[in-house]
Amino acid sequence: MSRGDLERELTLLSDQHQTRRIRQTVRDIIQCYEGSFPFDRDAVLHHLLGLSETRNLFDLATLHSVLADMQTRGTLSKTPSALLRSAAHATLAQATTDPNITHEISIYSMIYPELMTALTTRSVPSRNMSLHATPVQLQWTLFKIIARLAQQEQFDTIMPMIDSLVHSGSIPESALQNLPASGFAQIVFTILMRCCLNWGWRSRAAYLLLRTPDWDQAKSPAFNDIVREIAGYVLQEEEEPANPRLAVSLMVRIVNSQNAVTISDDNVQHFYALMMKYGFVQEAQAFYDLTRSSSVLAAHRYPPPQGASFIWMLKEAVSGKVNQTMRALVREVVEGNVDVPPLSRAYVVTQASVHGFMTYARTLWTRWEQDVFVTGDAGVNLRLVSLVVNRIAAVKHRAEHSAMTNASRVKTVDPGQDAQPATDLDLPEDVTSSPSEGRRDSPKLSHPGDTVIRQGNAFSFDDQAADYRAFAEHVVETFRRCHEPLERAHHRILNALARLHIMMGDPAEGFAVLKIIRDRNQTPDLRDVNVALSALVHHNPRAGARMLSRMIELGLQPDAASFGTVIHQAALHGDMPLVTSLVVRARQVGVTKLDYKTINTLIRAAISTPHDVDQGQLENVRELVDSLIEANVIPSPQIGVDCVHAALRADDPVTAHRFWQLLVKDKIEFTDYKQRAMRMRIARSIGRHLHAETLSASEANRMLGELGHGARVAAQQQQEQLQQEVQDEDEAQRAEAEAEMEAKDERP
């Protein structure tokens, strides 16, 4: 085979990644190939070396055999330096995966003198300039070889190499001064890194620094200085194009070696800024978490991100829902480690409030109380007060639970929540006034905050709730003062202030603020009012009903969400008379579309019982369904099925038939097996009542006719079964009487 054919075959095999065949071909070339001309064999081997770096074609043993063959025949010195450099890089690339350290060291020993000769003579061993490596390329390859040998502790091999570089001027004398006191490998790496910095090879210096083993052995002022210098170059883009991934690797290595080296706070801030610029969110968060680990903090405390970098990291933690990092960053502000820019302080307090960091949010709001960007911000105060109100409810719930657990004495006090003047929503008195409101002896509480515990450690619960409420009132009052006079306040501010007052259980003051908006001939934001309404009715639906009345008085028309919020909570509280009245009132004011979630909650609350449904519950369901249908709000078929079953549990076939006719008949396919089974149950119930004469024959026949032929048959079968049971019982009684008569006749 000719030289050209052999080279083409090797290229084709490399393109196809036929590694095993290439290695066999190399062995054949070394053993028997001579070629047509004296230099054909070397040309083919040179071609192989050119392929070796980029394609990783053969292992170190094969590469070693190629170089050894050329050295034996005296042609290695004539090999172009670029090809030898390729062979060195191929060896370095495989050094971490190929355990054959003997072949690796032998390859370096063969290549190094030839590369050194090319570097010192600056000769071009080939007419093809592409095969000539530049002095910079040659010197960097020699440095990488020395670094690899230093990692393998091949000191006897390294010393002659360093001597030759010193004599050639490639290593300046200044690089040999003030070296680490211990660790031969660390001394070698320090020399090489100083050379790189001397020639402006900052990234290459960082490459060597990352591969320096056992930083603890190199612990010295000299090594610390060089680490800081390299880190400064990597993090500052003015010196050369930034390499953020290299910066990440370097900073992580430095922090993990806190016993050996430390870096300046400025470098840490440059790192966060670099991560922000390139959008390396996860890397920045991981680095921050690393700096806050116990092992790192035991040796050194690195600063958190500052300024724009801090806000960027906090926003990314919020959007990524990384709660641990988010909490840690807010804690940094609380502890005074971060100086937040004034325009960003509102965002920090808002996020602390939204995510439930009560103590942090309160501390920061108090610290920045004189900052109008915080105390005058509507979003900050709404979220902070909402958090405090929820915390008050939680404290009171714990107090009640503690009282029940410890069998403590409980005394109910007159709740001030419902003392606000409000006009009833055109509802009966027994609907708008809870039987427990304003009565000390009532066992029912209008909301969880109506209890005052007087035993054990319950004073702490009351004190804590009072403290929270005082703080919330202070927040609302401060917000109000920031925007007085209210007549000149922005529409959005007034909406927020009204919402705050309502959330604090002061709807009268809230509607007074809304009236200012109405006096301007503007429309209040119904969404804000609905949110405040939801907070109010959570504990007292009747107060919410009166709030709806006040809204109508002010000309603020409640929507489906307004009514649905109150109706939903009234159903959850089991106040079905209020539910029915509100449904009627919603229809009267033109609200005809309640959402299905509210409807489902209403009916399920009315029939939710694992046992029989009494007539009182069934009457509530009937009234509720009638009200919904009159309001053109039709419950779902599944709700209709539940209503039918509730009526059957109450043993009321007439109501069960009516629910089926209104809510199920035309909504579910008539032949569906579930509906057939339901009709059979209704029919059997009708049959029982017909037999018991609690249902007239004409009414029973009408309902059975609507239920279908199968239902009529089921009713007849039920009636016949009942008649048969009566006949059997009569026959049993007659037989028993005859037996008694016979017994009397046999007596003497």
Secondary structure as GFF3:
##gff-version 3
##sequence-region A 1 748
A	DSSP	alpha_helix	3	15	.	.	.	ID=ss1
A	DSSP	alpha_helix	19	32	.	.	.	ID=ss2
A	DSSP	alpha_helix	40	55	.	.	.	ID=ss3
A	DSSP	alpha_helix	60	72	.	.	.	ID=ss4
A	DSSP	three_ten_helix	76	78	.	.	.	ID=ss5
A	DSSP	alpha_helix	81	94	.	.	.	ID=ss6
A	DSSP	alpha_helix	101	121	.	.	.	ID=ss7
A	DSSP	three_ten_helix	129	131	.	.	.	ID=ss8
A	DSSP	alpha_helix	135	151	.	.	.	ID=ss9
A	DSSP	alpha_helix	155	168	.	.	.	ID=ss10
A	DSSP	three_ten_helix	173	176	.	.	.	ID=ss11
A	DSSP	alpha_helix	184	198	.	.	.	ID=ss12
A	DSSP	alpha_helix	202	210	.	.	.	ID=ss13
A	DSSP	three_ten_helix	215	218	.	.	.	ID=ss14
A	DSSP	alpha_helix	221	235	.	.	.	ID=ss15
A	DSSP	alpha_helix	244	256	.	.	.	ID=ss16
A	DSSP	alpha_helix	265	278	.	.	.	ID=ss17
A	DSSP	alpha_helix	281	291	.	.	.	ID=ss18
A	DSSP	alpha_helix	294	297	.	.	.	ID=ss19
A	DSSP	alpha_helix	307	319	.	.	.	ID=ss20
A	DSSP	alpha_helix	323	334	.	.	.	ID=ss21
A	DSSP	three_ten_helix	342	344	.	.	.	ID=ss22
A	DSSP	alpha_helix	345	354	.	.	.	ID=ss23
A	DSSP	alpha_helix	358	367	.	.	.	ID=ss24
A	DSSP	alpha_helix	372	375	.	.	.	ID=ss25
A	DSSP	alpha_helix	378	405	.	.	.	ID=ss26
A	DSSP	beta_strand	410	412	.	.	.	ID=ss27
A	DSSP	three_ten_helix	417	419	.	.	.	ID=ss28
A	DSSP	alpha_helix	429	432	.	.	.	ID=ss29
A	DSSP	three_ten_helix	448	450	.	.	.	ID=ss30
A	DSSP	beta_strand	451	453	.	.	.	ID=ss31
A	DSSP	alpha_helix	458	482	.	.	.	ID=ss32
A	DSSP	three_ten_helix	486	488	.	.	.	ID=ss33
A	DSSP	alpha_helix	491	503	.	.	.	ID=ss34
A	DSSP	alpha_helix	507	519	.	.	.	ID=ss35
A	DSSP	alpha_helix	526	537	.	.	.	ID=ss36
A	DSSP	alpha_helix	541	553	.	.	.	ID=ss37
A	DSSP	alpha_helix	560	572	.	.	.	ID=ss38
A	DSSP	alpha_helix	576	588	.	.	.	ID=ss39
A	DSSP	alpha_helix	596	607	.	.	.	ID=ss40
A	DSSP	alpha_helix	615	630	.	.	.	ID=ss41
A	DSSP	alpha_helix	637	649	.	.	.	ID=ss42
A	DSSP	alpha_helix	653	659	.	.	.	ID=ss43
A	DSSP	pi_helix	660	664	.	.	.	ID=ss44
A	DSSP	alpha_helix	673	691	.	.	.	ID=ss45
A	DSSP	alpha_helix	697	707	.	.	.	ID=ss46
A	DSSP	alpha_helix	709	746	.	.	.	ID=ss47
###
